Each structure stands twice: as structure tokens, then as C-alpha cells.
Amino acid sequence: MILQGERMDARIDGSDQSIVLPVASLNFVKMAVVTVLIPVLDRIVFPAMDSWYRKPTLLQRIGQLSHADGPVLQTR
């Protein structure tokens, strides 16, 4: 994550006057996003999927979590 962070544009809104996210904090940001997404997915999204579609397996739940946190961290 550190090597990727060194090469990416770490500005928050993309303008020249924006706040730059330190590269070392990318791991913390990813873990914070995952920590917030797990209860949301477990309490809201997966029960809704159970009632609308079919019950997802554990492997499908893990895959959906990994795809859910990507767009939050990658905007470009």
C-alpha cells in the first residue's frame, strides 16, 4: 500500500488548494472504511438481500465487502 500511495494523487478533492492525505495513513483509512462497512453490510445489506433474492454464502459476502471498499478509496 505504501508503494501505491507514493505514486498516486493523494489530494482529497483534486484541486491544488486541497488537503493532501499522507501516504502512511492509507492503511488506517482502508481499515476504518472496512470497520464501518462490515456492520452496515451485516445489518442492512445482507438481510435485505435475504428477503429480496437469495441468501448469499460466506464467500459471496467476503467478495462483496472487498468490492464495496474499493470505490471509497479509489476515485480516479
C-alpha positions in Angstrom: 0.0 0.0 0.0 2.9 2.3 0.6 4.4 2.0 -2.8 1.0 2.5 -4.4 0.4 5.6 -2.2 3.7 7.1 -3.3 2.6 7.1 -6.9 -1.0 8.2 -6.5 -2.5 11.6 -6.3 -3.4 11.8 -2.6 -5.2 15.1 -2.7 -8.7 14.9 -1.2 -10.7 16.9 -3.8 -8.1 17.0 -6.6 -7.5 20.8 -6.6 -4.2 22.5 -5.9 -5.5 24.0 -2.7 -6.8 20.7 -1.2 -5.6 18.7 1.8 -3.0 16.0 0.9 -3.6 12.7 2.6 -0.3 11.4 4.0 0.8 8.1 2.4 1.3 6.4 5.7 -2.3 6.9 6.7 -3.7 5.0 3.7 -3.6 1.7 5.7 -5.6 3.4 8.5 -8.1 4.8 6.1 -8.7 1.4 4.5 -9.2 -0.3 7.9 -11.5 2.5 9.0 -13.6 2.1 5.9 -13.8 -1.7 6.3 -14.7 -1.3 10.0 -17.6 1.0 9.1 -18.7 -1.2 6.1 -18.8 -4.5 7.9 -21.7 -3.6 10.3 -23.6 -1.8 7.6 -23.4 -4.7 5.2 -24.1 -7.2 8.0 -27.1 -5.4 9.5 -28.7 -3.7 6.4 -27.5 -5.0 3.0 -27.3 -8.8 3.7 -30.7 -9.0 5.4 -32.2 -7.1 2.5 -30.6 -9.5 0.1 -32.0 -12.4 2.1 -35.5 -11.1 1.8 -35.3 -9.9 -1.9 -33.1 -12.5 -3.5 -31.4 -15.5 -2.1 -29.1 -15.8 1.0 -25.5 -15.2 0.0 -22.9 -17.6 1.0 -20.0 -16.6 3.3 -17.6 -16.5 0.3 -20.0 -14.2 -1.6 -20.3 -11.9 1.5 -16.5 -11.6 1.6 -16.3 -10.8 -2.1 -19.0 -8.1 -1.8 -17.1 -6.5 1.1 -13.9 -6.4 -0.9 -15.8 -4.8 -3.8 -17.6 -2.3 -1.6 -14.5 -0.7 -0.1 -12.7 -0.2 -3.4 -14.7 2.7 -4.8 -14.5 4.5 -1.5 -10.7 4.6 -1.6 -10.2 4.8 -5.4 -11.8 7.9 -7.0 -9.7 8.1 -10.2 
